[in-house]
Amino acid sequence: MSTSENQRKPRVIDIALQAGVSTATVDRVLNGRPGVRAKTIKKVLDAMDRLGASTARPRVIPSVPAGLTIDVVLAEGAGFANDVLSSELKTYCERVGFSYRRTFSKRMVPEALRRTLDDCLERGTDGVIVQPLDHPLVRDAIARLANAGVPVVCILTDLPASDRLAYVGLDNRAAGRAAGLLTGRLCSDSGDLALFAGGDLYRSHEEREAGFRSVIRDSFRHLGILATFSSGDDPHRIYVMARDLLKDCDNLRGICCIGGGNRGIEKALLESGRQNQIVYCAFNLTPLTRNGLLSGIFDVVVHQDMERAAHTAVDSLVHHFEGKMPSPGTIPTELIMVENLR
């Protein structure tokens, strides 16, 4: 091949950036390997045609290819914090030029989330931001997306053993340790603590629980931790659990809710009349937890900025399409009490 012919031949990285896919996907198309959707193959071939028609160097490469569709898949009915996250993702996707498509998947049901992710692949998507469940069905669905050249960003809770592009959210073990430290320091009398979690399928909840338990075990020997109450983030279910706990456990000194369903615990506390006797730590600042801090029912809220999480997740996809490494996805842990409430 002559030097002039070689110069006109588009580079793999140029094709990938122009098409908005990974270099691995371009390599599959160029070598006729299976596992790439027809829509993606067409994008690669169209990008090659556009680049081949250009005689300029460097090649014409948009910062973000136009017309990309991003699917956002969040847990259905997970609460106000997820609603805020969804709104922020929509706003920022539109700002950078992505077409935004949102789906709420049935909470804590791996098969439902697997179907939702497969539907995204089937109808055609350029990137997915998902709140994943830690389950083989979900990992396999993410692998199918990745194999088709679709980048996947996990948000709020991670799935590190999957083929995801990036994780965006708290360092959840550290956040759990922070919650444990504050709860332990606020509980001066010996007694028991209760942990309420959404469920084991959220790796974030598992990590928060582990962090919380490790701090209490190591630094606050005067406190014991009861078996974790798994509520599925259902406010009514968590209310019944909290109501029965408050009836049966006179030695209860503190409650930490590491997931959703705080309104159920608040209702049970108010009915029991013990709201001023029990330390209460929650996660995520919402209108409910804000009012709870102001009224004195909540003592501390461990918070992550949903606007920042949304921007970081979308920027991870932008950087992918630009051929750059994703931005660091750890969101700072904020500790909010009534005196620094904003």
C-alpha positions in Angstrom: 0.0 0.0 0.0 1.4 3.4 -0.9 2.0 6.1 1.7 -0.8 8.3 0.3 -3.3 5.4 0.5 -2.2 4.6 4.1 -2.8 8.3 5.1 -6.3 8.2 3.7 -7.2 5.0 5.6 -9.1 6.0 8.9 -7.5 4.9 12.1 -9.5 2.6 14.4 -9.6 5.2 17.2 -10.9 7.8 14.6 -13.7 5.4 13.6 -14.6 4.6 17.2 -14.8 8.2 18.2 -16.8 9.2 15.1 -19.2 6.4 15.6 -19.5 6.7 19.3 -18.4 3.1 20.0 -15.4 1.4 21.6 -12.3 0.5 19.6 -13.1 -3.2 20.5 -16.4 -2.8 18.7 -14.7 -1.3 15.6 -12.3 -4.2 15.6 -15.1 -6.7 15.7 -16.8 -5.0 12.7 -13.6 -4.7 10.7 -12.8 -8.4 11.2 -16.3 -9.7 10.8 -16.6 -11.1 14.3 -20.1 -11.8 15.8 -21.7 -10.0 18.7 -22.4 -6.6 17.2 -25.9 -5.3 16.4 -26.8 -4.3 12.8 -27.4 -0.8 14.0 -23.9 -0.6 15.5 -22.3 -2.1 12.4 -24.0 0.6 10.3 -22.8 3.3 12.6 -19.2 2.0 12.2 -19.5 1.7 8.4 -21.0 5.2 8.1 -18.2 6.6 10.2 -15.6 5.0 8.0 -17.3 6.5 4.9 -17.3 10.0 6.5 -13.7 9.8 7.6 -12.6 8.3 4.3 -14.1 11.2 2.4 -12.1 13.6 4.5 -8.6 14.4 3.3 -7.8 16.6 6.3 -5.7 15.5 9.3 -6.6 15.3 12.1 -9.8 13.5 11.2 -13.1 15.2 11.8 -14.1 13.9 15.3 -17.0 15.5 17.2 -16.6 15.9 21.0 -19.8 13.9 21.4 -21.4 12.3 18.3 -24.8 13.6 17.6 -28.1 11.7 18.1 -27.0 9.4 20.9 -29.7 7.8 23.1 -28.9 7.1 26.7 -31.1 4.8 28.7 -31.5 5.4 32.5 -32.8 2.5 34.5 -33.7 3.1 38.2 -35.6 1.2 40.9 -39.3 1.8 40.8 -40.8 3.6 43.8 -37.4 3.9 45.6 -38.2 7.3 47.0 -37.6 11.0 46.6 -33.8 10.7 46.3 -34.2 8.6 43.1 -36.8 11.0 41.7 -34.2 13.9 42.2 -31.5 11.7 40.5 -33.8 11.0 37.6 -34.6 14.6 37.1 -30.9 15.7 37.3 -29.9 13.0 34.8 -32.6 14.1 32.3 -31.5 17.8 32.6 -27.8 17.0 32.1 -28.3 14.5 29.3 -30.2 17.2 27.4 -27.6 19.8 28.1 -24.8 17.7 26.6 -27.0 16.7 23.6 -28.0 13.1 24.5 -31.5 11.8 23.9 -32.8 10.7 27.4 -34.9 7.6 27.9 -35.9 6.5 31.4 -37.3 3.3 32.7 -38.2 2.3 36.3 -37.7 -1.4 36.9 -39.5 -3.3 39.6 -37.7 -2.9 42.9 -35.5 -5.9 44.1 -36.5 -8.2 41.3 -33.4 -9.3 39.3 -35.4 -10.9 36.5 -37.3 -7.6 35.9 -34.1 -5.6 35.8 -32.6 -8.2 33.4 -35.6 -7.9 31.1 -35.4 -4.1 31.2 -31.7 -4.1 30.3 -32.2 -6.6 27.5 -35.1 -4.4 26.2 -32.6 -1.5 26.0 -30.3 -3.5 23.9 -33.1 -4.9 21.7 -34.6 -1.5 20.9 -31.2 0.1 20.4 -29.3 2.2 22.9 -25.9 4.0 22.9 -25.3 3.9 26.6 -27.0 2.8 29.9 -26.9 4.3 33.4 -28.4 1.7 35.8 -29.0 1.2 39.5 -28.0 -2.4 39.5 -28.9 -5.4 41.7 -26.0 -7.7 42.7 -27.3 -10.8 40.9 -25.9 -13.1 38.0 -28.9 -12.3 35.8 -28.0 -8.6 36.0 -24.3 -9.1 35.4 -25.1 -11.2 32.3 -27.4 -8.5 30.9 -24.6 -5.9 31.4 -22.2 -8.3 29.7 -24.5 -8.5 26.7 -24.7 -4.7 26.5 -20.9 -4.4 26.8 -20.3 -7.1 24.1 -22.5 -5.1 21.8 -20.4 -2.0 22.3 -22.8 -0.3 24.7 -21.1 1.3 27.7 -22.8 0.8 31.1 -22.4 3.1 34.1 -23.6 1.8 37.5 -25.0 4.5 39.7 -25.6 4.7 43.5 -24.6 1.0 43.9 -21.8 -0.9 42.3 -21.4 -4.2 40.5 -17.6 -4.4 40.2 -17.5 -8.0 38.9 -19.5 -6.9 35.8 -18.4 -5.4 32.5 -19.6 -1.9 33.5 -17.7 1.1 32.3 -17.7 3.0 35.6 -19.3 3.3 39.0 -20.7 6.6 40.3 -21.8 7.0 44.0 -20.6 7.0 47.5 -17.7 4.9 49.0 -20.5 3.1 50.8 -18.3 1.3 53.3 -16.8 4.6 54.4 -20.3 6.1 54.5 -21.4 3.3 56.7 -18.5 3.8 59.0 -19.2 7.5 59.3 -22.8 6.7 60.2 -21.6 4.2 62.8 -19.2 6.7 64.3 -21.8 9.4 64.8 -24.4 7.0 66.0 -22.0 5.5 68.5 -20.9 8.8 69.9 -24.4 10.0 70.3 -25.5 6.9 72.3 -24.0 7.4 75.7 -25.9 4.6 77.5 -25.4 0.9 77.0 -28.0 -0.8 74.8 -28.9 -2.0 71.3 -28.9 -0.5 67.9 -31.2 -1.4 65.0 -30.1 -1.4 61.3 -32.8 -1.1 58.5 -31.7 -1.9 55.0 -33.4 -2.2 51.6 -32.1 -5.7 50.9 -29.0 -7.8 50.2 -29.3 -7.3 46.4 -28.0 -3.7 46.8 -24.3 -3.9 47.2 -24.3 -0.4 48.5 -26.5 -1.4 51.5 -24.3 -4.4 52.2 -21.2 -2.2 52.3 -22.9 0.4 54.5 -24.0 -2.3 56.9 -20.4 -3.7 57.0 -18.9 -0.3 57.7 -21.4 0.5 60.4 -21.0 -2.8 62.2 -17.2 -2.6 62.1 -17.1 0.8 63.8 -19.6 -0.2 66.5 -17.8 -3.4 67.1 -14.4 -1.9 67.4 -15.1 1.5 69.1 -18.4 1.2 71.0 -18.4 -1.9 73.1 -21.3 -0.7 75.2 -23.6 -1.0 72.1 -24.9 -4.2 70.5 -26.4 -4.4 67.0 -29.6 -6.4 66.5 -30.1 -8.6 63.4 -30.6 -6.3 60.3 -34.2 -5.5 59.3 -34.5 -6.0 55.6 -37.5 -4.0 54.3 -37.2 -3.9 50.6 -37.4 -0.1 51.0 -41.2 -0.6 51.5 -42.4 2.2 53.9 -45.3 0.1 55.3 -43.2 -3.0 55.8 -40.6 -0.9 57.6 -43.3 0.7 59.7 -44.5 -2.6 60.9 -41.0 -3.8 61.7 -40.1 -0.6 63.5 -43.5 -0.6 65.4 -42.9 -4.1 66.7 -39.3 -3.4 67.5 -40.2 -0.4 69.6 -42.8 -2.5 71.5 -40.4 -5.4 72.2 -37.0 -3.7 72.8 -36.9 -1.4 75.8 -33.1 -1.3 75.5 -33.1 0.3 72.0 -30.7 3.3 71.9 -30.4 4.0 68.2 -31.7 3.4 64.7 -29.8 3.7 61.4 -31.7 3.4 58.2 -29.2 2.8 55.4 -31.9 2.6 52.6 -35.3 4.0 52.0 -38.5 3.8 54.0 -37.7 6.5 56.6 -41.3 7.7 56.8 -42.3 4.3 58.2 -39.7 4.5 61.0 -40.7 8.1 61.8 -44.4 7.1 62.1 -43.5 4.3 64.5 -41.3 6.5 66.6 -44.0 9.2 66.9 -46.6 6.6 67.9 -44.3 5.1 70.5 -43.5 8.5 72.1 -39.8 7.6 72.1 -38.7 9.9 69.3 -36.6 12.0 71.8 -35.0 9.0 73.4 -33.6 7.2 70.4 -30.7 8.4 68.2 -31.8 8.3 64.5 -29.4 8.3 61.6 -30.7 8.2 58.0 -29.3 8.3 54.5 -30.0 11.0 51.8 -31.4 14.5 52.5 -35.0 14.6 51.3 -38.0 16.8 52.3 -38.8 14.1 54.9 -35.4 13.8 56.4 -35.0 17.6 56.3 -38.2 18.1 58.3 -37.1 15.3 60.6 -33.8 17.1 61.4 -35.7 20.3 62.0 -38.2 18.6 64.4 -35.5 16.7 66.2 -36.6 13.2 65.2 -33.5 12.7 63.0 -30.1 13.3 64.5 -27.9 13.0 61.4 -28.3 12.4 57.7 -25.6 10.8 55.5 -26.0 12.4 52.1 -24.7 12.2 48.6 -25.3 15.0 46.1 -27.6 13.7 43.4 -26.8 16.5 41.0 -23.2 15.7 41.2 -23.8 12.0 40.8 -25.9 12.7 37.7 -23.3 14.9 36.1 -20.5 12.5 36.9 -22.4 9.5 35.4 -23.2 11.4 32.2 -19.7 12.8 32.0 -18.3 9.2 32.2 -20.3 8.4 29.0 -19.2 11.7 27.3 -15.5 10.9 28.1 -16.0 7.3 26.7 -17.4 8.7 23.4 -14.5 11.1 23.3 -12.0 8.3 23.8 -11.0 9.4 27.3 -10.9 7.5 30.6 -14.1 8.0 32.7 -13.9 10.6 35.5 -13.4 9.3 39.1 -16.9 8.4 40.2 -16.8 8.6 44.0 -19.2 11.2 45.4 -18.2 12.8 48.7 -20.0 11.7 51.8 -21.8 14.6 53.5 -22.8 14.5 57.1 -25.8 16.8 57.7 -27.1 17.8 61.1 -29.6 20.5 62.0 -26.9 23.1 62.5 -25.5 22.7 58.9 -28.8 22.1 57.2 -29.1 23.9 53.9 
